[in-house]
Amino acid sequence: MSLKDVYYSVGVFPLLDHVNFEIQPKERIALIGRNGQGKSTLFKLMAGFIKPEAGEIQMKPTTKVAALSQELPNFEQKTVYEIVASGLEDIQAILVQYHHLIAHPTEDESWLKEIQRLQQAIEHHNGWHLQERIEKTLQALELPADVLGASLSGGWRRRVALARALVQEPDILL
């Protein structure tokens, strides 16, 4: 990713005044500064949440950017697994349904048919790889898959939000 002559203001006051820099693969960068100096705005620009008033942000079309919000997420009544899987927008609903049904098996024939339907959908979307990615991310961060996110402390919620970002395998994590 490269920023070239990026300008962004709040009212008449420039917050980012012709910023230039590049992020190379495997690079780790720390951004420090006082409150109100434009760190969060810079991240919002890099994540694509807002557009610069001038200048440009360039990156390959295949570059994935994931961002952690400064605010703690409200997870309502979703399990940790569901929250982490939500990072995989395109197939997450199928994987969540499958995970839920496997966790609550029945002898019912409709349960078997639904499992088979979901398995076919997962295969069609190369979802077994994604299922494995979710499970590895949960293991790496020592997260309990079936616990409700709303019951977690602030630190654990932050860890779940990090897992949701990491499961995307982003090129840039903000």
Secondary structure, 3 states (H helix, E strand, C coil): CEEEEEEEEECCEEEEEEEEEECCCCCCCCCCCCCCCCHHHHHHHHHCCCCCCEEEEECCCCCCEECCCCCCCCCCCCEHHHHHHCCCCCCHHHHHHHHHHHHCCCCCHHHHHHHHHHHHHHHHCCHHHHHHHHHHHHHHCCCCCCCEHHHCCHHHHHHHHHHHHHCCCCCEEC
